[in-house]
C-alpha cells in the first residue's frame, strides 16, 4: 500500500524530525494538524486524513479497499474505527467482535480491517472480501480463520464457501448465487483455444463477468469477441455480464442463466436434447 501521507507525532519523530521541525512545518502549511498528535501532508489521502480527523483511523471496508481488496458497494463513505481511548467521540465508528485495538497507524492492516468489516458486511459480502484477500495472497485460509476466531460461528463457517481462484467480487457473487440455486459452477476454467473463463456452468455454459478496468479498449474488446467465437465453434455457450448486470440488475441477468439451464444449454450435447 502506498504512503497515505498521514503521520502521528511519534512516527514523524521516528523518521528523524524534531518537534521544532514539526511545529515549523505546521506553521508553513507543509503539515496540517488533524487532531492532537496527528498530522497530514498537503498531498495526503483524503479518506485517511478524514478518518484520523474524526478521532480514529481508517479501517473496515475503506482500509481494505486501500489495500487493494475488492470491496462491495456500501452506504457508508468512510469507515473509521476508534480505539479504547477515543471510542466515546461522536461516531459512527466501526467495531469488531472482541476488544478494542490500539492505533498502529493511520490505516489498519488487512487483518484488523477485516475483523471490523464482519459487522458491516452481509454473508455474500464477507465471502467476496475473503475471496479477494485469498486471490491476492494477502492472507492464507488458515490466517483468515485465525483472524475471525472471535467472530460469530455463522461468519466463520462462510470460509468454507471461499475460493481463492475468484478474480473479482462480481465473479464471487455470481458463483454464490448460482450455487445457492444448486447449479453446478466451476470457477476459472481453462478451455483450449479460448483461455481462462470466469465461470463454467455445467459442461458448456461459459459465464464471463466483465469489469470495466479489464475489458475496455479496442484490443480487449476484440479479443473478448474472438474468444466468444472460438468458444461457440467448440460447442460452448458464452454469455457476458457487466458489473451493473450483477450488482444492480441481477434479476434480469439471473433469468438469462436460468433459462439456459432449464433448456439444458449448459449440458454437453450427449445430455442435451435441445443441443
SEVEXVEX-934062 format. One record per residue (C-alpha): residue in three letters; residue number from 1; x, y, z. Coordinates in steps of 0.02 Angstrom, whole numbers, plus 32768, in hexadecimal, padded with zeros to 4 digits. Example, Ala and Ser with C-alpha at 12.3 -4.5 7.8 and 13.67 -1.06 7.14 Angstrom:
REM residues 2
SELO  type  seq  east  north    up
SELO   ALA    1  8267   7F1F  8186
SELO   SER    2  82AC   7FCB  8165
***
This chain:
REM residues 275
SELO  type  seq  east  north    up
SELO   UNK    1  8000   8000  8000
SELO   UNK    2  8043   80AD  7FD5
SELO   UNK    3  806B   812D  805A
SELO   UNK    4  7FC9   8184  808B
SELO   UNK    5  8020   8224  80C1
SELO   UNK    6  7FD8   8221  8172
SELO   UNK    7  804B   820E  8209
SELO   UNK    8  8047   820F  82C5
SELO   UNK    9  80C2   827F  8320
SELO   UNK   10  811D   81E2  8359
SELO   UNK   11  812D   81A7  82A5
SELO   UNK   12  8174   824F  826F
SELO   UNK   13  81F3   824C  82FD
SELO   UNK   14  8224   819A  82CC
SELO   UNK   15  8242   81D9  821B
SELO   UNK   16  82C3   8252  825E
SELO   UNK   17  825C   82F1  8271
SELO   UNK   18  826C   8356  8310
SELO   UNK   19  81D5   839F  836A
SELO   UNK   20  8211   844C  8337
SELO   UNK   21  8213   8416  8281
SELO   UNK   22  8163   83D1  8290
SELO   UNK   23  8124   8476  82D9
SELO   UNK   24  817E   84D7  8250
SELO   UNK   25  8130   8469  81C9
SELO   UNK   26  8083   8489  8211
SELO   UNK   27  80A4   8544  8213
SELO   UNK   28  80DD   8541  815D
SELO   UNK   29  8049   84D7  8127
SELO   UNK   30  80B3   8443  80F4
SELO   UNK   31  805B   83DD  817B
SELO   UNK   32  7FA4   83EA  81AD
SELO   UNK   33  7F76   83C2  8260
SELO   UNK   34  7EE3   8348  825B
SELO   UNK   35  7ED0   8330  8316
SELO   UNK   36  7F42   8326  83AB
SELO   UNK   37  7FDE   82C6  837B
SELO   UNK   38  7FAC   82A6  82C6
SELO   UNK   39  7FDE   8301  8226
SELO   UNK   40  7FC4   82F8  816B
SELO   UNK   41  8029   8336  80D8
SELO   UNK   42  7FD5   83A1  8053
SELO   UNK   43  7FD1   8307  7FE3
SELO   UNK   44  7F88   828F  8062
SELO   UNK   45  7F02   8211  8033
SELO   UNK   46  7E5F   826E  8059
SELO   UNK   47  7E06   81D5  80A1
SELO   UNK   48  7E94   81B0  8119
SELO   UNK   49  7EA2   8265  814F
SELO   UNK   50  7DE6   826E  816C
SELO   UNK   51  7DE7   81CE  81D4
SELO   UNK   52  7E73   820C  8245
SELO   UNK   53  7E25   82B9  8255
SELO   UNK   54  7D85   8267  8295
SELO   UNK   55  7DE6   821A  8324
SELO   UNK   56  7E0D   816D  82E1
SELO   UNK   57  7E6A   8117  8254
SELO   UNK   58  7E33   80D6  81AB
SELO   UNK   59  7DF4   8024  81BE
SELO   UNK   60  7D73   7FA4  8186
SELO   UNK   61  7D3F   7FAE  80CF
SELO   UNK   62  7D9A   8052  80AF
SELO   UNK   63  7E40   800D  80EA
SELO   UNK   64  7E27   7F6B  808B
SELO   UNK   65  7E06   7FCC  7FEC
SELO   UNK   66  7EA6   8030  8006
SELO   UNK   67  7F04   7F8B  8017
SELO   UNK   68  7EC1   7F58  7F6C
SELO   UNK   69  7E3A   7EE1  7FA9
SELO   UNK   70  7D9B   7ED5  7F3F
SELO   UNK   71  7D13   7F22  7FAC
SELO   UNK   72  7C56   7F23  7F8B
SELO   UNK   73  7BF5   7FC5  7F82
SELO   UNK   74  7BC0   8008  802C
SELO   UNK   75  7B5C   809B  806C
SELO   UNK   76  7BE6   80DE  80DD
SELO   UNK   77  7C67   8145  807E
SELO   UNK   78  7CF5   813B  80FC
SELO   UNK   79  7D06   80AF  817C
SELO   UNK   80  7D5E   80E5  821B
SELO   UNK   81  7D83   8086  82B9
SELO   UNK   82  7DB1   80CE  8361
SELO   UNK   83  7E21   8084  83E6
SELO   UNK   84  7DF6   8074  849F
SELO   UNK   85  7E30   8126  84C4
SELO   UNK   86  7DC6   8184  8445
SELO   UNK   87  7D31   8110  842B
SELO   UNK   88  7CBF   818E  8485
SELO   UNK   89  7CD9   8210  83FD
SELO   UNK   90  7C47   8234  8386
SELO   UNK   91  7C3B   81A4  8308
SELO   UNK   92  7C09   8142  82B0
SELO   UNK   93  7C9B   80CC  82CC
SELO   UNK   94  7CB1   801A  8290
SELO   UNK   95  7CD0   7F96  8314
SELO   UNK   96  7D0E   7EE4  831A
SELO   UNK   97  7CDD   7E4A  837D
SELO   UNK   98  7D52   7E4B  8411
SELO   UNK   99  7DB2   7ED8  8463
SELO   UNK  100  7DF0   7F7E  8420
SELO   UNK  101  7E9A   7F8E  83CE
SELO   UNK  102  7F1B   8017  83E0
SELO   UNK  103  7F44   8084  834B
SELO   UNK  104  7FD6   8037  82EB
SELO   UNK  105  7FCE   80B8  825F
SELO   UNK  106  7F53   8122  81FD
SELO   UNK  107  7F14   808C  819B
SELO   UNK  108  7EEE   7FE2  81E7
SELO   UNK  109  7F44   7F4B  81A0
SELO   UNK  110  7EDE   7EC8  8142
SELO   UNK  111  7EBE   7E5A  81DA
SELO   UNK  112  7E7E   7EE5  824B
SELO   UNK  113  7E19   7F33  81BE
SELO   UNK  114  7DCA   7E8A  8197
SELO   UNK  115  7D97   7E6D  824C
SELO   UNK  116  7D3C   7F14  8249
SELO   UNK  117  7CEF   7EF0  819F
SELO   UNK  118  7C95   7E56  81E2
SELO   UNK  119  7C10   7EC6  8230
SELO   UNK  120  7BFC   7F31  8194
SELO   UNK  121  7BE8   7EA5  8114
SELO   UNK  122  7B5F   7E28  80EE
SELO   UNK  123  7B8D   7D72  80D2
SELO   UNK  124  7BAB   7D87  8017
SELO   UNK  125  7C14   7E23  8033
SELO   UNK  126  7C84   7DCC  80B1
SELO   UNK  127  7CA8   7D3D  8038
SELO   UNK  128  7CCA   7DBE  7FAE
SELO   UNK  129  7D4B   7E16  801A
SELO   UNK  130  7D9C   7D75  8057
SELO   UNK  131  7DA6   7D32  7FA4
SELO   UNK  132  7E02   7DD0  7F71
SELO   UNK  133  7E7A   7DC5  8005
SELO   UNK  134  7EA1   7D10  7FD8
SELO   UNK  135  7EB3   7D34  7F1E
SELO   UNK  136  7F31   7DBE  7F3F
SELO   UNK  137  7F93   7D52  7FBA
SELO   UNK  138  7F79   7DD2  8045
SELO   UNK  139  7F4A   7D46  80BD
SELO   UNK  140  7F39   7C89  80BA
SELO   UNK  141  7E97   7C2F  80E3
SELO   UNK  142  7EDF   7BFE  818D
SELO   UNK  143  7F0F   7CB3  81AF
SELO   UNK  144  7E5E   7CE8  8183
SELO   UNK  145  7E1A   7C68  81FD
SELO   UNK  146  7E90   7CA5  8285
SELO   UNK  147  7E62   7D5B  8262
SELO   UNK  148  7DA8   7D34  8272
SELO   UNK  149  7DBB   7CC7  830D
SELO   UNK  150  7D53   7D40  8376
SELO   UNK  151  7CCD   7D57  82F1
SELO   UNK  152  7C26   7CFA  82FE
SELO   UNK  153  7C25   7C45  82C6
SELO   UNK  154  7BB3   7C73  8235
SELO   UNK  155  7C38   7CE9  81F0
SELO   UNK  156  7CC7   7C6C  8207
SELO   UNK  157  7C65   7BE5  81AC
SELO   UNK  158  7C5F   7C54  8112
SELO   UNK  159  7D17   7C31  80F6
SELO   UNK  160  7CE1   7B86  80B5
SELO   UNK  161  7C93   7BE3  8021
SELO   UNK  162  7D2F   7C45  7FF6
SELO   UNK  163  7D95   7C24  7F59
SELO   UNK  164  7E3D   7C76  7F38
SELO   UNK  165  7E27   7C61  7E7C
SELO   UNK  166  7DA4   7CEC  7E70
SELO   UNK  167  7DE9   7D7E  7E0D
SELO   UNK  168  7D66   7DFE  7E41
SELO   UNK  169  7CDB   7E1B  7EBE
SELO   UNK  170  7C56   7E10  7E38
SELO   UNK  171  7C98   7D65  7E06
SELO   UNK  172  7C87   7D2E  7EBB
SELO   UNK  173  7BD6   7D74  7EC2
SELO   UNK  174  7B9F   7D12  7E29
SELO   UNK  175  7BF0   7C72  7E68
SELO   UNK  176  7B9B   7C7F  7F11
SELO   UNK  177  7AF0   7CAB  7ECA
SELO   UNK  178  7AEF   7C1D  7E4C
SELO   UNK  179  7B2D   7B9E  7ECA
SELO   UNK  180  7AA4   7BDC  7F3D
SELO   UNK  181  7A2D   7B9C  7EB7
SELO   UNK  182  7A89   7AF6  7EB4
SELO   UNK  183  7AD5   7B19  7E09
SELO   UNK  184  7B81   7ACC  7DEC
SELO   UNK  185  7C02   7B56  7DD0
SELO   UNK  186  7CBE   7B46  7DBB
SELO   UNK  187  7D28   7BE5  7DC7
SELO   UNK  188  7DBD   7C0F  7D59
SELO   UNK  189  7DBB   7B82  7CD9
SELO   UNK  190  7E3B   7B7B  7C4E
SELO   UNK  191  7DF1   7B4E  7BA4
SELO   UNK  192  7E60   7B24  7B11
SELO   UNK  193  7E61   7BAF  7A8F
SELO   UNK  194  7DFC   7C21  7B02
SELO   UNK  195  7E67   7C34  7B9D
SELO   UNK  196  7E2D   7C4C  7C4F
SELO   UNK  197  7D75   7C6F  7C68
SELO   UNK  198  7D29   7CB6  7D07
SELO   UNK  199  7CA5   7C31  7D26
SELO   UNK  200  7C6E   7B91  7CD2
SELO   UNK  201  7BBB   7B5D  7CF7
SELO   UNK  202  7BA4   7AA4  7CD9
SELO   UNK  203  7C10   7A69  7C48
SELO   UNK  204  7BFD   7AF3  7BC8
SELO   UNK  205  7BA9   7B93  7C04
SELO   UNK  206  7C31   7C17  7C16
SELO   UNK  207  7C08   7CAB  7C86
SELO   UNK  208  7C7F   7D3F  7C78
SELO   UNK  209  7C72   7DD5  7CED
SELO   UNK  210  7CC3   7E6A  7C9A
SELO   UNK  211  7D0A   7EF2  7D09
SELO   UNK  212  7D25   7F99  7CB2
SELO   UNK  213  7DDB   7FA3  7CE7
SELO   UNK  214  7E07   7F01  7C8E
SELO   UNK  215  7D90   7EFE  7BFC
SELO   UNK  216  7D97   7FAC  7BB0
SELO   UNK  217  7DFE   7FE3  7B1C
SELO   UNK  218  7DF7   7FAA  7A68
SELO   UNK  219  7E77   7F1E  7A7A
SELO   UNK  220  7E22   7ECE  7B10
SELO   UNK  221  7D76   7EE3  7AC2
SELO   UNK  222  7DB2   7E89  7A25
SELO   UNK  223  7E07   7DFF  7A88
SELO   UNK  224  7D6A   7DDE  7AEE
SELO   UNK  225  7D05   7DC9  7A4C
SELO   UNK  226  7D89   7D56  7A04
SELO   UNK  227  7D80   7CEB  7AA0
SELO   UNK  228  7CC3   7CE4  7A94
SELO   UNK  229  7CC9   7CAD  79DE
SELO   UNK  230  7D48   7C26  7A06
SELO   UNK  231  7CE1   7BEA  7A99
SELO   UNK  232  7C46   7BDB  7A2B
SELO   UNK  233  7CAA   7B80  79A6
SELO   UNK  234  7CDD   7B01  7A2B
SELO   UNK  235  7C2A   7AE5  7A64
SELO   UNK  236  7C23   7B59  7AFA
SELO   UNK  237  7B9F   7BDC  7B20
SELO   UNK  238  7BF1   7C7F  7B5A
SELO   UNK  239  7B90   7D09  7BB2
SELO   UNK  240  7BD9   7DAC  7BF6
SELO   UNK  241  7BA0   7E1A  7C84
SELO   UNK  242  7BDE   7EC3  7CBF
SELO   UNK  243  7BF5   7F02  7D71
SELO   UNK  244  7B4C   7F59  7D64
SELO   UNK  245  7AFA   7EB8  7D26
SELO   UNK  246  7B34   7E5D  7DC2
SELO   UNK  247  7B26   7EE3  7E48
SELO   UNK  248  7A90   7F48  7E0F
SELO   UNK  249  7A31   7EDC  7D93
SELO   UNK  250  7A4C   7E2D  7DD3
SELO   UNK  251  7995   7DFA  7DBE
SELO   UNK  252  79A0   7E11  7D02
SELO   UNK  253  7A4C   7DC1  7CF7
SELO   UNK  254  7A1A   7D2C  7D60
SELO   UNK  255  7981   7D11  7CF2
SELO   UNK  256  79F2   7CFD  7C5A
SELO   UNK  257  7A5E   7C7B  7CB0
SELO   UNK  258  79CB   7C1B  7CF9
SELO   UNK  259  7977   7C14  7C4F
SELO   UNK  260  7A15   7BCC  7C01
SELO   UNK  261  7A1F   7B4C  7C8E
SELO   UNK  262  7967   7B1D  7C7F
SELO   UNK  263  7980   7AF7  7BC7
SELO   UNK  264  7A1D   7A92  7BEE
SELO   UNK  265  7A8E   7B08  7B8D
SELO   UNK  266  7B0F   7AF1  7C17
SELO   UNK  267  7B1C   7A37  7BF8
SELO   UNK  268  7B89   79DE  7B7A
SELO   UNK  269  7B30   79A8  7AD8
SELO   UNK  270  7B24   78F3  7B11
SELO   UNK  271  7AB9   792D  7BA5
SELO   UNK  272  7A5C   79B7  7B4C
SELO   UNK  273  79C1   798E  7AE5
SELO   UNK  274  79BF   7A42  7AA6
SELO   UNK  275  7A76   7A45  7A75
***
